[in-house]
Amino acid sequence: MSDLFRIVDPENWDVFVTDSEPVEYVNLKGLAQLVKGSPLGIDQAMQALQDQGMDGALAARVWLELAELS
């Protein structure tokens, strides 16, 4: 988590709570920046995330964020 704090300032985070239920939250900008800076390279880093269970819809959103970083 400390790597994420260095890349994306906490004041840029969006957080929400709905009906006191646990909500999975992903900081897309932070995740895209971590992927972009991965020593594996972007393609392998994304594949590794998908191998660990990241679904296709989330992967597509990360790819869009990566496009904005370029």
N, CA, C and O atoms as a printed pandas DataFrame, in Angstrom:
     atom_number atom_name residue_name chain_id  residue_number  x_coord  y_coord  z_coord
0              1         N          MET        A               1    0.817   -1.197    0.000
1              2        CA          MET        A               1    0.000    0.000    0.000
2              3         C          MET        A               1    0.858    1.257    0.000
3              4         O          MET        A               1    0.440    2.286   -0.531
4              5         N          SER        A               2    2.045    1.193    0.584
5              6        CA          SER        A               2    2.877    2.388    0.652
6              7         C          SER        A               2    3.265    2.884   -0.737
7              8         O          SER        A               2    3.391    4.093   -0.932
8              9         N          ASP        A               3    3.460    1.983   -1.718
9             10        CA          ASP        A               3    3.768    2.406   -3.073
10            11         C          ASP        A               3    2.637    3.242   -3.647
11            12         O          ASP        A               3    2.879    4.218   -4.357
12            13         N          LEU        A               4    1.417    2.865   -3.345
13            14        CA          LEU        A               4    0.264    3.604   -3.862
14            15         C          LEU        A               4    0.220    5.011   -3.283
15            16         O          LEU        A               4   -0.134    5.958   -3.985
16            17         N          PHE        A               5    0.576    5.158   -2.009
17            18        CA          PHE        A               5    0.576    6.485   -1.397
18            19         C          PHE        A               5    1.581    7.405   -2.073
19            20         O          PHE        A               5    1.331    8.605   -2.187
20            21         N          ARG        A               6    2.704    6.875   -2.522
21            22        CA          ARG        A               6    3.697    7.706   -3.190
22            23         C          ARG        A               6    3.240    8.114   -4.579
23            24         O          ARG        A               6    3.629    9.175   -5.067
24            25         N          ILE        A               7    2.429    7.301   -5.218
25            26        CA          ILE        A               7    2.018    7.568   -6.595
26            27         C          ILE        A               7    0.783    8.454   -6.657
27            28         O          ILE        A               7    0.720    9.376   -7.469
28            29         N          VAL        A               8   -0.183    8.185   -5.818
29            30        CA          VAL        A               8   -1.440    8.929   -5.852
30            31         C          VAL        A               8   -1.691    9.514   -4.462
31            32         O          VAL        A               8   -1.803    8.775   -3.484
32            33         N          ASP        A               9   -1.778   10.817   -4.381
33            34        CA          ASP        A               9   -2.026   11.468   -3.108
34            35         C          ASP        A               9   -3.405   11.087   -2.580
35            36         O          ASP        A               9   -4.370   11.061   -3.344
36            37         N          PRO        A              10   -3.512   10.789   -1.279
37            38        CA          PRO        A              10   -4.816   10.392   -0.712
38            39         C          PRO        A              10   -5.931   11.394   -0.955
39            40         O          PRO        A              10   -7.094   10.998   -1.042
40            41         N          GLU        A              11   -5.617   12.681   -1.067
41            42        CA          GLU        A              11   -6.703   13.646   -1.297
42            43         C          GLU        A              11   -7.339   13.494   -2.673
43            44         O          GLU        A              11   -8.392   14.078   -2.932
44            45         N          ASN        A              12   -6.719   12.719   -3.557
45            46        CA          ASN        A              12   -7.298   12.477   -4.875
46            47         C          ASN        A              12   -8.191   11.231   -4.900
47            48         O          ASN        A              12   -8.748   10.891   -5.945
48            49         N          TRP        A              13   -8.327   10.567   -3.787
49            50        CA          TRP        A              13   -9.110    9.340   -3.739
50            51         C          TRP        A              13  -10.588    9.659   -3.594
51            52         O          TRP        A              13  -10.957   10.658   -2.976
52            53         N          ASP        A              14  -11.426    8.814   -4.160
53            54        CA          ASP        A              14  -12.876    8.899   -3.977
54            55         C          ASP        A              14  -13.304    7.688   -3.159
55            56         O          ASP        A              14  -12.925    6.560   -3.472
56            57         N          VAL        A              15  -14.085    7.916   -2.121
57            58        CA          VAL        A              15  -14.535    6.829   -1.252
58            59         C          VAL        A              15  -16.033    6.961   -1.059
59            60         O          VAL        A              15  -16.557    8.069   -0.948
60            61         N          PHE        A              16  -16.719    5.832   -1.021
61            62        CA          PHE        A              16  -18.148    5.873   -0.775
62            63         C          PHE        A              16  -18.567    4.672    0.075
63            64         O          PHE        A              16  -17.911    3.630    0.065
64            65         N          VAL        A              17  -19.652    4.832    0.798
65            66        CA          VAL        A              17  -20.218    3.760    1.623
66            67         C          VAL        A              17  -21.684    3.659    1.253
67            68         O          VAL        A              17  -22.378    4.671    1.152
68            69         N          THR        A              18  -22.159    2.429    1.049
69            70        CA          THR        A              18  -23.574    2.244    0.730
70            71         C          THR        A              18  -24.199    1.261    1.694
71            72         O          THR        A              18  -23.760    0.114    1.778
72            73         N          ASP        A              19  -25.196    1.678    2.408
73            74        CA          ASP        A              19  -25.990    0.834    3.298
74            75         C          ASP        A              19  -25.140   -0.007    4.248
75            76         O          ASP        A              19  -25.511   -1.135    4.573
76            77         N          SER        A              20  -24.026    0.522    4.687
77            78        CA          SER        A              20  -23.120   -0.159    5.620
78            79         C          SER        A              20  -22.632   -1.503    5.118
79            80         O          SER        A              20  -22.177   -2.335    5.903
80            81         N          GLU        A              21  -22.725   -1.720    3.817
81            82        CA          GLU        A              21  -22.270   -2.973    3.223
82            83         C          GLU        A              21  -20.839   -2.803    2.717
83            84         O          GLU        A              21  -20.454   -1.725    2.264
84            85         N          PRO        A              22  -20.061   -3.877    2.799
85            86        CA          PRO        A              22  -18.708   -3.797    2.225
86            87         C          PRO        A              22  -18.789   -3.549    0.719
87            88         O          PRO        A              22  -19.566   -4.188    0.010
88            89         N          VAL        A              23  -17.986   -2.628    0.256
89            90        CA          VAL        A              23  -17.968   -2.292   -1.160
90            91         C          VAL        A              23  -16.532   -2.432   -1.651
91            92         O          VAL        A              23  -15.607   -1.868   -1.066
92            93         N          GLU        A              24  -16.357   -3.189   -2.729
93            94        CA          GLU        A              24  -15.029   -3.294   -3.320
94            95         C          GLU        A              24  -14.757   -1.991   -4.055
95            96         O          GLU        A              24  -15.558   -1.559   -4.884
96            97         N          TYR        A              25  -13.647   -1.380   -3.755
97            98        CA          TYR        A              25  -13.305   -0.096   -4.349
98            99         C          TYR        A              25  -11.930   -0.203   -4.998
99           100         O          TYR        A              25  -10.998   -0.746   -4.405
100          101         N          VAL        A              26  -11.809    0.304   -6.192
101          102        CA          VAL        A              26  -10.537    0.286   -6.907
102          103         C          VAL        A              26  -10.205    1.708   -7.321
103          104         O          VAL        A              26  -11.018    2.387   -7.947
104          105         N          ASN        A              27   -9.017    2.152   -6.971
105          106        CA          ASN        A              27   -8.535    3.451   -7.404
106          107         C          ASN        A              27   -7.927    3.245   -8.789
107          108         O          ASN        A              27   -6.767    2.852   -8.906
108          109         N          LEU        A              28   -8.708    3.509   -9.838
109          110        CA          LEU        A              28   -8.275    3.210  -11.205
110          111         C          LEU        A              28   -7.030    3.990  -11.610
111          112         O          LEU        A              28   -6.136    3.434  -12.248
112          113         N          LYS        A              29   -6.960    5.256  -11.252
113          114        CA          LYS        A              29   -5.792    6.051  -11.617
114          115         C          LYS        A              29   -4.539    5.505  -10.947
115          116         O          LYS        A              29   -3.487    5.393  -11.576
116          117         N          GLY        A              30   -4.658    5.169   -9.674
117          118        CA          GLY        A              30   -3.513    4.619   -8.950
118          119         C          GLY        A              30   -3.096    3.272   -9.495
119          120         O          GLY        A              30   -1.905    3.004   -9.653
120          121         N          LEU        A              31   -4.067    2.420   -9.784
121          122        CA          LEU        A              31   -3.769    1.104  -10.338
122          123         C          LEU        A              31   -3.110    1.231  -11.707
123          124         O          LEU        A              31   -2.151    0.518  -12.004
124          125         N          ALA        A              32   -3.619    2.134  -12.540
125          126        CA          ALA        A              32   -3.035    2.341  -13.865
126          127         C          ALA        A              32   -1.598    2.843  -13.752
127          128         O          ALA        A              32   -0.738    2.435  -14.532
128          129         N          GLN        A              33   -1.334    3.718  -12.793
129          130        CA          GLN        A              33    0.020    4.225  -12.614
130          131         C          GLN        A              33    0.961    3.130  -12.118
131          132         O          GLN        A              33    2.120    3.074  -12.531
132          133         N          LEU        A              34    0.469    2.259  -11.234
133          134        CA          LEU        A              34    1.290    1.137  -10.781
134          135         C          LEU        A              34    1.595    0.189  -11.938
135          136         O          LEU        A              34    2.724   -0.280  -12.077
136          137         N          VAL        A              35    0.597   -0.092  -12.763
137          138        CA          VAL        A              35    0.798   -0.970  -13.925
138          139         C          VAL        A              35    1.797   -0.336  -14.893
139          140         O          VAL        A              35    2.698   -1.009  -15.394
140          141         N          LYS        A              36    1.632    0.949  -15.148
141          142        CA          LYS        A              36    2.520    1.642  -16.087
142          143         C          LYS        A              36    3.978    1.594  -15.625
143          144         O          LYS        A              36    4.888    1.484  -16.446
144          145         N          GLY        A              37    4.196    1.675  -14.323
145          146        CA          GLY        A              37    5.544    1.671  -13.782
146          147         C          GLY        A              37    6.092    0.292  -13.450
147          148         O          GLY        A              37    7.203    0.175  -12.933
148          149         N          SER        A              38    5.328   -0.748  -13.739
149          150        CA          SER        A              38    5.757   -2.102  -13.399
150          151         C          SER        A              38    7.006   -2.506  -14.176
151          152         O          SER        A              38    7.100   -2.244  -15.375
152          153         N          PRO        A              39    7.966   -3.143  -13.504
153          154        CA          PRO        A              39    9.147   -3.639  -14.219
154          155         C          PRO        A              39    8.812   -4.778  -15.189
155          156         O          PRO        A              39    9.623   -5.120  -16.049
156          157         N          LEU        A              40    7.628   -5.357  -15.050
157          158        CA          LEU        A              40    7.196   -6.412  -15.968
158          159         C          LEU        A              40    6.806   -5.855  -17.332
159          160         O          LEU        A              40    6.806   -6.581  -18.326
160          161         N          GLY        A              41    6.477   -4.581  -17.379
161          162        CA          GLY        A              41    5.893   -3.991  -18.581
162          163         C          GLY        A              41    4.385   -4.027  -18.446
163          164         O          GLY        A              41    3.836   -4.823  -17.684
164          165         N          ILE        A              42    3.732   -3.176  -19.177
165          166        CA          ILE        A              42    2.279   -3.023  -19.040
166          167         C          ILE        A              42    1.527   -4.302  -19.383
167          168         O          ILE        A              42    0.659   -4.728  -18.621
168          169         N          ASP        A              43    1.842   -4.915  -20.507
169          170        CA          ASP        A              43    1.096   -6.105  -20.926
170          171         C          ASP        A              43    1.209   -7.239  -19.912
171          172         O          ASP        A              43    0.207   -7.863  -19.561
172          173         N          GLN        A              44    2.426   -7.507  -19.443
173          174        CA          GLN        A              44    2.609   -8.597  -18.484
174          175         C          GLN        A              44    2.000   -8.261  -17.129
175          176         O          GLN        A              44    1.458   -9.140  -16.459
176          177         N          ALA        A              45    2.084   -7.000  -16.719
177          178        CA          ALA        A              45    1.484   -6.595  -15.449
178          179         C          ALA        A              45   -0.033   -6.769  -15.496
179          180         O          ALA        A              45   -0.634   -7.265  -14.543
180          181         N          MET        A              46   -0.648   -6.363  -16.598
181          182        CA          MET        A              46   -2.097   -6.539  -16.732
182          183         C          MET        A              46   -2.470   -8.013  -16.757
183          184         O          MET        A              46   -3.463   -8.413  -16.149
184          185         N          GLN        A              47   -1.680   -8.824  -17.458
185          186        CA          GLN        A              47   -1.953  -10.255  -17.499
186          187         C          GLN        A              47   -1.833  -10.866  -16.107
187          188         O          GLN        A              47   -2.639  -11.716  -15.728
188          189         N          ALA        A              48   -0.833  -10.437  -15.351
189          190        CA          ALA        A              48   -0.655  -10.951  -13.986
190          191         C          ALA        A              48   -1.854  -10.593  -13.110
191          192         O          ALA        A              48   -2.307  -11.419  -12.318
192          193         N          LEU        A              49   -2.373   -9.367  -13.244
193          194        CA          LEU        A              49   -3.559   -8.979  -12.483
194          195         C          LEU        A              49   -4.767   -9.820  -12.870
195          196         O          LEU        A              49   -5.540  -10.237  -12.007
196          197         N          GLN        A              50   -4.929  -10.067  -14.159
197          198        CA          GLN        A              50   -6.054  -10.893  -14.603
198          199         C          GLN        A              50   -5.885  -12.337  -14.137
199          200         O          GLN        A              50   -6.869  -12.995  -13.799
200          201         N          ASP        A              51   -4.659  -12.833  -14.116
201          202        CA          ASP        A              51   -4.406  -14.188  -13.612
202          203         C          ASP        A              51   -4.748  -14.300  -12.132
203          204         O          ASP        A              51   -5.082  -15.381  -11.647
204          205         N          GLN        A              52   -4.663  -13.174  -11.410
205          206        CA          GLN        A              52   -4.986  -13.158   -9.983
206          207         C          GLN        A              52   -6.465  -12.885   -9.725
207          208         O          GLN        A              52   -6.885  -12.786   -8.572
208          209         N          GLY        A              53   -7.257  -12.761  -10.792
209          210        CA          GLY        A              53   -8.702  -12.658  -10.604
210          211         C          GLY        A              53   -9.351  -11.347  -11.008
211          212         O          GLY        A              53  -10.557  -11.182  -10.821
212          213         N          MET        A              54   -8.589  -10.409  -11.555
213          214        CA          MET        A              54   -9.208   -9.168  -12.012
214          215         C          MET        A              54  -10.099   -9.489  -13.208
215          216         O          MET        A              54   -9.645  -10.100  -14.175
216          217         N          ASP        A              55  -11.367   -9.079  -13.144
217          218        CA          ASP        A              55  -12.287   -9.423  -14.233
218          219         C          ASP        A              55  -12.090   -8.530  -15.455
219          220         O          ASP        A              55  -11.421   -7.498  -15.389
220          221         N          GLY        A              56  -12.676   -8.942  -16.552
221          222        CA          GLY        A              56  -12.507   -8.255  -17.826
222          223         C          GLY        A              56  -13.038   -6.835  -17.831
223          224         O          GLY        A              56  -12.450   -5.962  -18.469
224          225         N          ALA        A              57  -14.134   -6.585  -17.136
225          226        CA          ALA        A              57  -14.708   -5.241  -17.102
226          227         C          ALA        A              57  -13.763   -4.274  -16.393
227          228         O          ALA        A              57  -13.569   -3.144  -16.841
228          229         N          LEU        A              58  -13.183   -4.722  -15.294
229          230        CA          LEU        A              58  -12.232   -3.875  -14.576
230          231         C          LEU        A              58  -10.968   -3.675  -15.411
231          232         O          LEU        A              58  -10.421   -2.574  -15.457
232          233         N          ALA        A              59  -10.507   -4.734  -16.067
233          234        CA          ALA        A              59   -9.319   -4.631  -16.916
234          235         C          ALA        A              59   -9.540   -3.598  -18.020
235          236         O          ALA        A              59   -8.638   -2.819  -18.327
236          237         N          ALA        A              60  -10.718   -3.585  -18.611
237          238        CA          ALA        A              60  -11.027   -2.623  -19.666
238          239         C          ALA        A              60  -10.957   -1.194  -19.131
239          240         O          ALA        A              60  -10.473   -0.294  -19.817
240          241         N          ARG        A              61  -11.437   -0.991  -17.918
241          242        CA          ARG        A              61  -11.394    0.348  -17.322
242          243         C          ARG        A              61   -9.960    0.769  -17.011
243          244         O          ARG        A              61   -9.611    1.941  -17.155
244          245         N          VAL        A              62   -9.128   -0.186  -16.585
245          246        CA          VAL        A              62   -7.719    0.125  -16.332
246          247         C          VAL        A              62   -7.023    0.491  -17.644
247          248         O          VAL        A              62   -6.223    1.426  -17.686
248          249         N          TRP        A              63   -7.332   -0.255  -18.724
249          250        CA          TRP        A              63   -6.748    0.066  -20.035
250          251         C          TRP        A              63   -7.123    1.487  -20.464
251          252         O          TRP        A              63   -6.293    2.203  -21.025
252          253         N          LEU        A              64   -8.357    1.896  -20.204
253          254        CA          LEU        A              64   -8.767    3.280  -20.539
254          255         C          LEU        A              64   -7.959    4.306  -19.742
255          256         O          LEU        A              64   -7.546    5.335  -20.274
256          257         N          GLU        A              65   -7.744    4.013  -18.473
257          258        CA          GLU        A              65   -6.924    4.915  -17.652
258          259         C          GLU        A              65   -5.489    4.957  -18.168
259          260         O          GLU        A              65   -4.866    6.018  -18.196
260          261         N          LEU        A              66   -4.968    3.802  -18.577
261          262        CA          LEU        A              66   -3.618    3.758  -19.125
262          263         C          LEU        A              66   -3.507    4.595  -20.402
263          264         O          LEU        A              66   -2.491    5.250  -20.636
264          265         N          ALA        A              67   -4.546    4.568  -21.214
265          266        CA          ALA        A              67   -4.555    5.357  -22.441
266          267         C          ALA        A              67   -4.495    6.845  -22.125
267          268         O          ALA        A              67   -3.853    7.610  -22.844
268          269         N          GLU        A              68   -5.165    7.255  -21.049
269          270        CA          GLU        A              68   -5.160    8.662  -20.658
270          271         C          GLU        A              68   -3.795    9.088  -20.124
271          272         O          GLU        A              68   -3.432   10.260  -20.220
272          273         N          LEU        A              69   -3.034    8.143  -19.560
273          274        CA          LEU        A              69   -1.705    8.460  -19.039
274          275         C          LEU        A              69   -0.665    8.631  -20.139
275          276         O          LEU        A              69    0.372    9.262  -19.936
276          277         N          SER        A              70   -0.954    8.064  -21.298
277          278        CA          SER        A              70    0.038    8.103  -22.386
278          279         C          SER        A              70    0.118    9.452  -23.046
279          280         O          SER        A              70    0.904    9.639  -23.975
